[in-house]
Amino acid sequence: MPYLTCYLPRKPKGKKMYHISFFLICCCLFFLVIPHSKLSTIAATSVDIIDQTCKKCTDEFNVISYTVCATSLQAVPVSHVTNLQGLALIAMELALGNATNTVSTIEKLSGNKSFDPFALVCLKDCLQLYSDAITTLRDAVGAFLREDYDTANIWVSAVMEAPTTCEEGFKEKEGEVSPLKNENYNLFQLCDIALCISHLLKYSGSTFLARCSAT
């Protein structure tokens, strides 16, 4: 089998680079961990793997939404030809994309003069939380690619504090409605999904995949 060399883009000078290319990471992981002889079998069972993974996660983690899990993973083309490692990485990259987009959303909302001073302070706090979450998620992806799953899980767990703290900040004032409710919910869900898949990978990956392939 020919070797596949994965080139990561250089960080442009003077510009922030929030995360590595989603497509590039997934392609690198996919070709490095899956033998070419098994591609057809994986392609045929990938939908079942996504479905059963999300069902398993929903059963083990009551806060995980099956709908969010299934629709999020299935919306990414490479998820249909990958394995548990790929699914966990995809969930982390989706969380990273969510956090990055939310930073842009917060920056736009902060310029909205219709928000009262309390809400603007909350948005400022959320901006810092999400900015830190981006850095932590990048570190988590790096650790995962090194197969340091324990460290990746610790960092993903830490990121879950960002949406929780952000949402609770708005609740400190009676009647205040969080304009980031959906973003906070989705980031929490995606991180929890990544943690669940990593758990399956660490403790029962081979058995779980074998069961999926047999269905």
Short mmCIF file of the C-alpha atoms (twelve columns), coordinates in Angstrom:
data_MODEL
# 
_entry.id   MODEL 
# 
loop_
_atom_site.group_PDB 
_atom_site.id 
_atom_site.type_symbol 
_atom_site.label_atom_id 
_atom_site.label_alt_id 
_atom_site.label_comp_id 
_atom_site.label_asym_id 
_atom_site.label_seq_id 
_atom_site.Cartn_x 
_atom_site.Cartn_y 
_atom_site.Cartn_z 
_atom_site.pdbx_PDB_model_num 
ATOM 1   C CA . MET A 1   0.000   0.000  0.000  1 
ATOM 2   C CA . PRO A 2   1.511   3.369  -0.946 1 
ATOM 3   C CA . TYR A 3   2.327   5.795  1.819  1 
ATOM 4   C CA . LEU A 4   0.132   8.854  2.249  1 
ATOM 5   C CA . THR A 5   1.902   12.014 3.323  1 
ATOM 6   C CA . CYS A 6   -0.279  14.524 5.168  1 
ATOM 7   C CA . TYR A 7   0.855   18.106 4.953  1 
ATOM 8   C CA . LEU A 8   -0.537  20.530 7.528  1 
ATOM 9   C CA . PRO A 9   -0.849  24.146 6.404  1 
ATOM 10  C CA . ARG A 10  1.601   26.643 7.848  1 
ATOM 11  C CA . LYS A 11  0.237   29.310 10.160 1 
ATOM 12  C CA . PRO A 12  0.025   32.574 8.230  1 
ATOM 13  C CA . LYS A 13  2.080   35.368 9.777  1 
ATOM 14  C CA . GLY A 14  0.025   37.969 11.588 1 
ATOM 15  C CA . LYS A 15  -3.170  35.926 11.430 1 
ATOM 16  C CA . LYS A 16  -4.908  33.702 13.920 1 
ATOM 17  C CA . MET A 17  -5.393  30.121 12.873 1 
ATOM 18  C CA . TYR A 18  -8.067  28.680 15.116 1 
ATOM 19  C CA . HIS A 19  -7.955  25.096 13.961 1 
ATOM 20  C CA . ILE A 20  -6.417  22.679 11.510 1 
ATOM 21  C CA . SER A 21  -8.383  21.952 8.354  1 
ATOM 22  C CA . PHE A 22  -11.250 19.641 9.224  1 
ATOM 23  C CA . PHE A 23  -11.119 17.831 5.887  1 
ATOM 24  C CA . LEU A 24  -7.353  17.409 6.052  1 
ATOM 25  C CA . ILE A 25  -7.333  15.939 9.546  1 
ATOM 26  C CA . CYS A 26  -10.125 13.501 8.797  1 
ATOM 27  C CA . CYS A 27  -8.532  12.379 5.545  1 
ATOM 28  C CA . CYS A 28  -5.170  11.851 7.232  1 
ATOM 29  C CA . LEU A 29  -6.729  9.853  10.055 1 
ATOM 30  C CA . PHE A 30  -8.923  7.868  7.691  1 
ATOM 31  C CA . PHE A 31  -6.143  6.696  5.377  1 
ATOM 32  C CA . LEU A 32  -3.679  6.064  8.167  1 
ATOM 33  C CA . VAL A 33  -5.896  3.874  10.355 1 
ATOM 34  C CA . ILE A 34  -8.046  1.982  7.827  1 
ATOM 35  C CA . PRO A 35  -6.583  -0.619 5.448  1 
ATOM 36  C CA . HIS A 36  -7.637  -0.037 1.847  1 
ATOM 37  C CA . SER A 37  -8.909  -3.622 1.625  1 
ATOM 38  C CA . LYS A 38  -11.599 -2.816 4.193  1 
ATOM 39  C CA . LEU A 39  -12.906 0.408  2.664  1 
ATOM 40  C CA . SER A 40  -15.846 -1.194 0.897  1 
ATOM 41  C CA . THR A 41  -16.978 -3.032 4.027  1 
ATOM 42  C CA . ILE A 42  -16.725 0.135  6.138  1 
ATOM 43  C CA . ALA A 43  -18.597 2.174  3.569  1 
ATOM 44  C CA . ALA A 44  -21.425 -0.349 3.642  1 
ATOM 45  C CA . THR A 45  -21.736 -0.330 7.423  1 
ATOM 46  C CA . SER A 46  -20.842 3.284  8.251  1 
ATOM 47  C CA . VAL A 47  -24.451 4.436  8.581  1 
ATOM 48  C CA . ASP A 48  -25.073 1.595  11.021 1 
ATOM 49  C CA . ILE A 49  -21.955 2.582  12.967 1 
ATOM 50  C CA . ILE A 50  -23.202 6.162  13.266 1 
ATOM 51  C CA . ASP A 51  -26.695 5.015  14.220 1 
ATOM 52  C CA . GLN A 52  -25.533 2.475  16.785 1 
ATOM 53  C CA . THR A 53  -22.886 4.808  18.178 1 
ATOM 54  C CA . CYS A 54  -25.453 7.536  18.750 1 
ATOM 55  C CA . LYS A 55  -27.920 5.088  20.287 1 
ATOM 56  C CA . LYS A 56  -25.232 3.766  22.607 1 
ATOM 57  C CA . CYS A 57  -24.216 7.277  23.624 1 
ATOM 58  C CA . THR A 58  -27.826 8.280  24.212 1 
ATOM 59  C CA . ASP A 59  -28.289 5.248  26.469 1 
ATOM 60  C CA . GLU A 60  -25.089 5.819  28.460 1 
ATOM 61  C CA . PHE A 61  -25.229 9.636  28.629 1 
ATOM 62  C CA . ASN A 62  -28.780 10.755 29.310 1 
ATOM 63  C CA . VAL A 63  -28.045 14.353 28.355 1 
ATOM 64  C CA . ILE A 64  -26.982 13.426 24.817 1 
ATOM 65  C CA . SER A 65  -29.609 13.956 22.144 1 
ATOM 66  C CA . TYR A 66  -29.768 11.155 19.580 1 
ATOM 67  C CA . THR A 67  -31.017 13.624 16.972 1 
ATOM 68  C CA . VAL A 68  -28.118 16.018 17.505 1 
ATOM 69  C CA . CYS A 69  -25.630 13.137 17.469 1 
ATOM 70  C CA . ALA A 70  -26.929 11.441 14.330 1 
ATOM 71  C CA . THR A 71  -27.632 14.536 12.267 1 
ATOM 72  C CA . SER A 72  -24.319 16.184 13.198 1 
ATOM 73  C CA . LEU A 73  -22.180 13.173 12.322 1 
ATOM 74  C CA . GLN A 74  -24.105 12.196 9.208  1 
ATOM 75  C CA . ALA A 75  -23.866 15.734 7.830  1 
ATOM 76  C CA . VAL A 76  -20.091 15.336 7.448  1 
ATOM 77  C CA . PRO A 77  -19.334 13.299 4.277  1 
ATOM 78  C CA . VAL A 78  -16.207 11.609 5.638  1 
ATOM 79  C CA . SER A 79  -18.188 10.181 8.574  1 
ATOM 80  C CA . HIS A 80  -19.759 7.694  6.168  1 
ATOM 81  C CA . VAL A 81  -16.400 6.044  5.454  1 
ATOM 82  C CA . THR A 82  -14.666 6.115  8.813  1 
ATOM 83  C CA . ASN A 83  -14.485 4.279  12.151 1 
ATOM 84  C CA . LEU A 84  -14.894 5.142  15.838 1 
ATOM 85  C CA . GLN A 85  -11.645 7.084  15.862 1 
ATOM 86  C CA . GLY A 86  -12.854 9.121  12.920 1 
ATOM 87  C CA . LEU A 87  -16.245 9.749  14.503 1 
ATOM 88  C CA . ALA A 88  -14.672 10.999 17.728 1 
ATOM 89  C CA . LEU A 89  -12.403 13.325 15.780 1 
ATOM 90  C CA . ILE A 90  -15.308 14.583 13.690 1 
ATOM 91  C CA . ALA A 91  -17.283 15.380 16.859 1 
ATOM 92  C CA . MET A 92  -14.326 17.356 18.232 1 
ATOM 93  C CA . GLU A 93  -13.887 19.223 14.952 1 
ATOM 94  C CA . LEU A 94  -17.606 20.021 14.890 1 
ATOM 95  C CA . ALA A 95  -17.283 21.371 18.430 1 
ATOM 96  C CA . LEU A 96  -14.300 23.439 17.307 1 
ATOM 97  C CA . GLY A 97  -16.279 24.806 14.386 1 
ATOM 98  C CA . ASN A 98  -19.164 25.646 16.713 1 
ATOM 99  C CA . ALA A 99  -16.876 27.499 19.120 1 
ATOM 100 C CA . THR A 100 -15.170 29.412 16.305 1 
ATOM 101 C CA . ASN A 101 -18.489 30.472 14.774 1 
ATOM 102 C CA . THR A 102 -19.831 31.444 18.192 1 
ATOM 103 C CA . VAL A 103 -16.894 33.810 18.739 1 
ATOM 104 C CA . SER A 104 -17.894 35.597 15.528 1 
ATOM 105 C CA . THR A 105 -21.526 35.649 16.668 1 
ATOM 106 C CA . ILE A 106 -20.595 37.141 20.043 1 
ATOM 107 C CA . GLU A 107 -18.459 39.822 18.404 1 
ATOM 108 C CA . LYS A 108 -21.419 40.840 16.230 1 
ATOM 109 C CA . LEU A 109 -23.866 40.790 19.164 1 
ATOM 110 C CA . SER A 110 -21.529 42.927 21.251 1 
ATOM 111 C CA . GLY A 111 -22.062 45.758 18.797 1 
ATOM 112 C CA . ASN A 112 -25.843 45.556 19.127 1 
ATOM 113 C CA . LYS A 113 -27.017 48.629 21.031 1 
ATOM 114 C CA . SER A 114 -30.293 46.938 21.990 1 
ATOM 115 C CA . PHE A 115 -28.555 44.902 24.707 1 
ATOM 116 C CA . ASP A 116 -28.458 46.332 28.215 1 
ATOM 117 C CA . PRO A 117 -25.142 46.740 30.109 1 
ATOM 118 C CA . PHE A 118 -25.625 43.458 32.004 1 
ATOM 119 C CA . ALA A 119 -26.064 41.460 28.791 1 
ATOM 120 C CA . LEU A 120 -22.998 43.117 27.271 1 
ATOM 121 C CA . VAL A 121 -20.908 42.096 30.282 1 
ATOM 122 C CA . CYS A 122 -22.204 38.546 29.911 1 
ATOM 123 C CA . LEU A 123 -21.295 38.541 26.234 1 
ATOM 124 C CA . LYS A 124 -17.799 39.743 27.085 1 
ATOM 125 C CA . ASP A 125 -17.416 36.873 29.558 1 
ATOM 126 C CA . CYS A 126 -18.732 34.395 26.985 1 
ATOM 127 C CA . LEU A 127 -16.282 35.710 24.401 1 
ATOM 128 C CA . GLN A 128 -13.372 34.927 26.713 1 
ATOM 129 C CA . LEU A 129 -14.807 31.510 27.566 1 
ATOM 130 C CA . TYR A 130 -15.242 30.562 23.918 1 
ATOM 131 C CA . SER A 131 -11.848 31.927 22.913 1 
ATOM 132 C CA . ASP A 132 -10.251 29.726 25.573 1 
ATOM 133 C CA . ALA A 133 -12.417 26.801 24.422 1 
ATOM 134 C CA . ILE A 134 -11.016 27.111 20.894 1 
ATOM 135 C CA . THR A 135 -7.456  26.817 22.170 1 
ATOM 136 C CA . THR A 136 -8.345  23.882 24.406 1 
ATOM 137 C CA . LEU A 137 -10.160 22.042 21.628 1 
ATOM 138 C CA . ARG A 138 -7.171  22.468 19.326 1 
ATOM 139 C CA . ASP A 139 -5.025  20.895 22.038 1 
ATOM 140 C CA . ALA A 140 -7.578  18.096 22.453 1 
ATOM 141 C CA . VAL A 141 -7.501  17.312 18.725 1 
ATOM 142 C CA . GLY A 142 -3.709  17.210 18.825 1 
ATOM 143 C CA . ALA A 143 -3.719  14.859 21.797 1 
ATOM 144 C CA . PHE A 144 -6.286  12.636 20.104 1 
ATOM 145 C CA . LEU A 145 -4.205  12.385 16.953 1 
ATOM 146 C CA . ARG A 146 -1.301  11.252 19.157 1 
ATOM 147 C CA . GLU A 147 -3.678  8.619  20.575 1 
ATOM 148 C CA . ASP A 148 -3.394  10.263 23.996 1 
ATOM 149 C CA . TYR A 149 -7.090  9.768  24.604 1 
ATOM 150 C CA . ASP A 150 -7.016  10.461 28.342 1 
ATOM 151 C CA . THR A 151 -5.528  13.919 27.823 1 
ATOM 152 C CA . ALA A 152 -7.919  14.634 24.954 1 
ATOM 153 C CA . ASN A 153 -10.867 13.684 27.160 1 
ATOM 154 C CA . ILE A 154 -9.679  15.917 29.991 1 
ATOM 155 C CA . TRP A 155 -9.475  18.896 27.663 1 
ATOM 156 C CA . VAL A 156 -12.815 18.192 26.009 1 
ATOM 157 C CA . SER A 157 -14.399 17.927 29.462 1 
ATOM 158 C CA . ALA A 158 -12.857 21.277 30.384 1 
ATOM 159 C CA . VAL A 159 -14.377 22.874 27.287 1 
ATOM 160 C CA . MET A 160 -17.864 21.886 28.451 1 
ATOM 161 C CA . GLU A 161 -17.524 24.448 31.239 1 
ATOM 162 C CA . ALA A 162 -17.566 27.230 28.642 1 
ATOM 163 C CA . PRO A 163 -21.160 26.882 27.410 1 
ATOM 164 C CA . THR A 164 -22.410 26.049 30.908 1 
ATOM 165 C CA . THR A 165 -20.769 29.090 32.514 1 
ATOM 166 C CA . CYS A 166 -21.799 31.314 29.608 1 
ATOM 167 C CA . GLU A 167 -25.442 30.288 29.906 1 
ATOM 168 C CA . GLU A 168 -25.508 30.588 33.698 1 
ATOM 169 C CA . GLY A 169 -24.141 34.112 33.471 1 
ATOM 170 C CA . PHE A 170 -27.302 35.392 31.794 1 
ATOM 171 C CA . LYS A 171 -29.489 33.626 34.365 1 
ATOM 172 C CA . GLU A 172 -27.998 35.689 37.177 1 
ATOM 173 C CA . LYS A 173 -30.391 38.480 36.247 1 
ATOM 174 C CA . GLU A 174 -34.060 37.615 36.434 1 
ATOM 175 C CA . GLY A 175 -35.770 37.838 33.074 1 
ATOM 176 C CA . GLU A 176 -32.546 38.022 31.071 1 
ATOM 177 C CA . VAL A 177 -32.624 35.765 28.011 1 
ATOM 178 C CA . SER A 178 -29.403 34.296 26.662 1 
ATOM 179 C CA . PRO A 179 -28.893 35.090 22.964 1 
ATOM 180 C CA . LEU A 180 -26.437 32.177 22.833 1 
ATOM 181 C CA . LYS A 181 -28.738 29.448 24.091 1 
ATOM 182 C CA . ASN A 182 -28.537 27.349 20.929 1 
ATOM 183 C CA . GLU A 183 -24.783 27.781 20.561 1 
ATOM 184 C CA . ASN A 184 -24.205 26.802 24.196 1 
ATOM 185 C CA . TYR A 185 -26.433 23.756 23.881 1 
ATOM 186 C CA . ASN A 186 -24.784 22.556 20.691 1 
ATOM 187 C CA . LEU A 187 -21.225 22.930 21.989 1 
ATOM 188 C CA . PHE A 188 -22.082 21.023 25.159 1 
ATOM 189 C CA . GLN A 189 -23.730 18.271 23.106 1 
ATOM 190 C CA . LEU A 190 -20.858 17.918 20.642 1 
ATOM 191 C CA . CYS A 191 -18.286 17.716 23.429 1 
ATOM 192 C CA . ASP A 192 -20.358 15.105 25.248 1 
ATOM 193 C CA . ILE A 193 -20.688 13.094 22.021 1 
ATOM 194 C CA . ALA A 194 -16.922 13.220 21.504 1 
ATOM 195 C CA . LEU A 195 -16.351 12.023 25.072 1 
ATOM 196 C CA . CYS A 196 -18.827 9.174  24.660 1 
ATOM 197 C CA . ILE A 197 -17.265 7.951  21.416 1 
ATOM 198 C CA . SER A 198 -13.802 8.189  22.965 1 
ATOM 199 C CA . HIS A 199 -15.096 6.105  25.864 1 
ATOM 200 C CA . LEU A 200 -16.425 3.470  23.446 1 
ATOM 201 C CA . LEU A 201 -13.121 3.510  21.594 1 
ATOM 202 C CA . LYS A 202 -11.053 3.073  24.731 1 
ATOM 203 C CA . TYR A 203 -13.069 0.417  26.507 1 
ATOM 204 C CA . SER A 204 -15.051 -1.495 23.898 1 
ATOM 205 C CA . GLY A 205 -14.016 -0.274 20.440 1 
ATOM 206 C CA . SER A 206 -13.170 -3.574 18.789 1 
ATOM 207 C CA . THR A 207 -16.199 -5.400 20.176 1 
ATOM 208 C CA . PHE A 208 -18.509 -2.543 19.291 1 
ATOM 209 C CA . LEU A 209 -17.248 -2.319 15.711 1 
ATOM 210 C CA . ALA A 210 -17.500 -6.065 15.263 1 
ATOM 211 C CA . ARG A 211 -21.109 -5.971 16.397 1 
ATOM 212 C CA . CYS A 212 -21.881 -3.112 13.996 1 
ATOM 213 C CA . SER A 213 -20.311 -4.971 11.074 1 
ATOM 214 C CA . ALA A 214 -22.372 -8.062 11.823 1 
ATOM 215 C CA . THR A 215 -25.697 -6.214 11.701 1 
# 
